[in-house]
Every structure is written in structure tokens, then in C-alpha cells.
Amino acid sequence: MQEKLEAAQSWLVERPDMDTLTKLSLLLVGAWVANFIVKKVLLRGLLRILSYTPAGKDRQAIERNIVARLANVIPALVIAFGITSVPNLAEELTIVVTNVCFAFIVITIARAISGTLTIVNTLYERQPQAQERPIKGYIQVAKIVIYAVATILMIAVLIDKSPVILLSGLGAMAAVLMLVFQDTLLSLVASVQITSNDIIRVGDWVEMPNLNADGDVIDIALHQVKVQNWDKTITFIPTRRFISDPFKNWRGMQESGGRRIKRSLLLDQQSIHFLTDDELKAVKRFRLLKDYLQNKQQEIDDWNQQLKDEGKEPVNTRRITNIGTFRAYILQYLENHPKVHQEMTLMARQLNPTSDGLPIEVYCFTNTIVWTEYEGIQSDIFDHLLSILPEFGLRVFQHPSGIDMREMTRNLNQSGTKSSS
């Protein structure tokens, strides 16, 4: 056997091309065998062992194939160190193959680290505090740094120079790099401020009218924040705009447990008057006004008694008005409403008169923040108030419509016909 091997070696030495081809083939076969052993034997056994641990059962780790990606380093190492053993190869070719193998190893390790960081972010997002303190921006910055270092190392390996030489040349390119990566740098600063100051979180309802964004934050990344609007469209907002531009975050409302109702009824000012005895008797039927009318009447009577003889003239006395009684009714109605939050601000107030009527504003909070329920509660309150207005002798102000103008014209025509006859 020994003699046959020596004879074969002598035969190959006499034929340099065949010797090179044979040993190059053996090197490739050796790399393939190393790859087979690592992936089919060692890697499979390692994954089977990991399957009994929580990390091995995680779907993200399996899908990323980080361990399998790192296994590609072994055949690359075999080729890198074995290529020098292949005879009759040009020195330049040997150097190129070696450098390419080491560059491949660098990018493989960088991709594996990047995949690991992705898994870290995915696992972190499952934690309760992830919405308050997202780390996706930091993960992306770390990936950028890793790939930047990997690029420098790959270039250094391919040109067979020290990475220090490349790094020394970066000083002159700093201005260019800052210009190229200015968005990344600004976004990084914005991400740090957003996280440290807890400006926005995933799940927050934000409103930024100048960018037509009004909806829930569904993702916070390094360069942009993704907002799903109420019409289900997606708005991508640069992260730094949340530092430089004004916007509204509705988180405070959501955490308070109540949502504000702030809407006015515009009343016809000509319908405002003092209540007559008959009207006063009519409004005393309201259970919600019983205490108010008693206290108010007592207060007015005490006031009027001090006027003595001057109190005989109605113009000198205080009397109950229909609009004041209506405001008291609104307040009592809200205080007894089961869907109105009683621990928050609650009032019915009169605003400045306008050409469109006298505004009576309802200001309160519902005891729910669910949009559909909030709109239903608000509508029910104003349905009731609009319907109860005639009981107080009040009217809602409304501009004349086409029907009003036709009715007015008809009345004028009928009056003209009667006068002519």
C-alpha cells in the first residue's frame, strides 16, 4: 500500500497540472465533508439538545438559522488554510482565495450577530415593558455599527492591508460620512430622546395634522415611526419629527379612563325670558329640578324682601329665567347620568352670544374611552337635551332654510291677497 501511494505521488509529481487538480479536488471534498459533519451531525445534535431548553423551542431562533449560518465558517476555514497546500498555484491566486474566504467569514459572523440582535428585539417586544421602552432603534444602530465594522474588515482583508490604515483615512472622510448619514444621526438622537422622555409608545393614539397622521402607533424604528390611521392607511413619519414638530398624544386620556365631551347648543336668544307662573308650575314637575327650584326660589324671595317698596315693581326684582333653569337641568341630568364620569370636571356653562345664537356648552367626561361607546353616549345626551328644550320655552337657533323662505313667501302672498280683497 505504501509503495502504491509513493508511486502515485511520483506520477503526480511528473504531471504538475494533474497534481494541482487532484489536490484541489481533495481540498474541495474535504471542505464538503467538514460542512457535512458540522451541519448534519454536530449541528443536528446541538439543535436536538437545545430543543429541550426554552431557547431551543423559540420559533424565532429556529427561523433565523443563526447556528446554521455560523456553521458555514468551518468549510471556509478549511479552504483558507488548505489552499496553501495545493502545489503549482500562483501566489496571487492563493492570496486571493484566502482573502475571499476570510472576507466570507467576516460577513457570515456579522450576519449571525445581526440575526441574534433581531431575536433579542423580538423576545424583548413580548415583555410588558416593551411598549414603554422600545429598543428597536438601538438594535438598528448596533446593526449599522456591526456592518460598518464588517465592511472595513472585509476591505482590509481583500486588499491585504491592516484595518488601522483604513480607519486612519476615515478622519478625512468624517465630514462626508456625517453628510451621508445625517438622517441616521438625527434619528438616533431623536430615538434616545423619545425613549428617555417616554414621548410615544407602541399603541399610543397620536395626532399630527400637518402630516395627515391620526391613529395608533404600531412600530417605532430608528428612522421612522409607523402610524395606522383610523381609515386603516399607514403613515410613515420620520422619527425626528416627533422631536421637532408639534403633535398630540392621547395617552393621557386613555390612561385617565374618561373622554371629554365639549359641545354647545346654540339657542335662539329671542326665546329667552322670565318664567311665568304657569311655566314655573310646569317645570316643577321635573324631579331633577326639585331641589334647584326650591333653593333658587328661596334665594330670590330673600333678595326681593330687602327691596321693600321698590320690590313692588317687577323690573326691580329677581325672577327665575328659563335659560337658567335649563342650565340647572343640564347639570342635574349629567350628575345623574350613569355613563358620565362623576370624578372629573362636569359643568354646563353659557358662552359669549354670537350671531348664530347663545351657546350653552356641555362640558363633561364619559366613563369609557371606547370610541364607539363615547360617540353613542354623547349623541344620547344631546338627543335628550334637544328634545327637552320646548319644555323650557326655548328654541334652537337655525338659519332659514329653503322651506322657511317658501313658507314666508306664501304667507306674504296670502296676506297681500286678503288685503286686496
C-alpha positions, 0 to 999 in steps of 0.5 A, a space after each residue: 500500500 505504501 509503495 502504491 501511494 509513493 508511486 502515485 505521488 511520483 506520477 503526480 509529481 511528473 504531471 504538475 497540472 494533474 497534481 494541482 487538480 487532484 489536490 484541489 479536488 481533495 481540498 474541495 471534498 474535504 471542505 464538503 465533508 467538514 460542512 457535512 459533519 458540522 451541519 448534519 451531525 454536530 449541528 443536528 445534535 446541538 439543535 436536538 439538545 437545545 430543543 429541550 431548553 426554552 431557547 431551543 423551542 423559540 420559533 424565532 431562533 429556529 427561523 433565523 438559522 443563526 447556528 446554521 449560518 455560523 456553521 458555514 465558517 468551518 468549510 471556509 476555514 478549511 479552504 483558507 488554510 488548505 489552499 496553501 497546500 495545493 502545489 503549482 498555484 500562483 501566489 496571487 491566486 492563493 492570496 486571493 482565495 484566502 482573502 475571499 474566504 476570510 472576507 466570507 467569514 467576516 460577513 457570515 459572523 456579522 450576519 449571525 450577530 445581526 440575526 441574534 440582535 433581531 431575536 433579542 428585539 423580538 423576545 424583548 417586544 413580548 415583555 410588558 415593558 416593551 411598549 414603554 421602552 422600545 429598543 428597536 432603534 438601538 438594535 438598528 444602530 448596533 446593526 449599522 455599527 456591526 456592518 460598518 465594522 464588517 465592511 472595513 474588515 472585509 476591505 482590509 482583508 481583500 486588499 491585504 492591508 491592516 484595518 488601522 490604515 483604513 480607519 486612519 483615512 476615515 478622519 478625512 472622510 468624517 465630514 462626508 460620512 456625517 453628510 451621508 448619514 445625517 438622517 441616521 444621526 438625527 434619528 438616533 438622537 431623536 430615538 434616545 430622546 423619545 425613549 428617555 422622555 417616554 414621548 410615544 409608545 407602541 399603541 399610543 393614539 397620536 395626532 399630527 395634522 400637518 402630516 395627515 397622521 391620526 391613529 395608533 402607533 404600531 412600530 417605532 424604528 430608528 428612522 421612522 415611526 409607523 402610524 395606522 390611521 383610523 381609515 386603516 392607511 399607514 403613515 410613515 413619519 420620520 422619527 425626528 419629527 416627533 422631536 421637532 414638530 408639534 403633535 398630540 398624544 392621547 395617552 393621557 386620556 386613555 390612561 385617565 379612563 374618561 373622554 371629554 365631551 365639549 359641545 354647545 347648543 346654540 339657542 335662539 336668544 329671542 326665546 329667552 325670558 322670565 318664567 311665568 307662573 304657569 311655566 314655573 308650575 310646569 317645570 316643577 314637575 321635573 324631579 331633577 329640578 326639585 331641589 334647584 327650584 326650591 333653593 333658587 326660589 328661596 334665594 330670590 324671595 330673600 333678595 326681593 324682601 330687602 327691596 321693600 317698596 321698590 320690590 313692588 315693581 317687577 323690573 326691580 326684582 329677581 325672577 327665575 329665567 328659563 335659560 337658567 333653569 335649563 342650565 340647572 337641568 343640564 347639570 342635574 341630568 349629567 350628575 345623574 347620568 350613569 355613563 358620565 364620569 362623576 370624578 372629573 370636571 362636569 359643568 354646563 356653562 353659557 358662552 359669549 352670544 354670537 350671531 348664530 345664537 347663545 351657546 350653552 356648552 356641555 362640558 363633561 367626561 364619559 366613563 369609557 374611552 371606547 370610541 364607539 361607546 363615547 360617540 353613542 353616549 354623547 349623541 344620547 345626551 344631546 338627543 335628550 337635551 334637544 328634545 327637552 328644550 320646548 319644555 323650557 320655552 326655548 328654541 334652537 337657533 337655525 338659519 332659514 332654510 329653503 322651506 322657511 323662505 317658501 313658507 314666508 313667501 306664501 304667507 306674504 302672498 296670502 296676506 297681500 291677497 286678503 288685503 286686496 280683497 
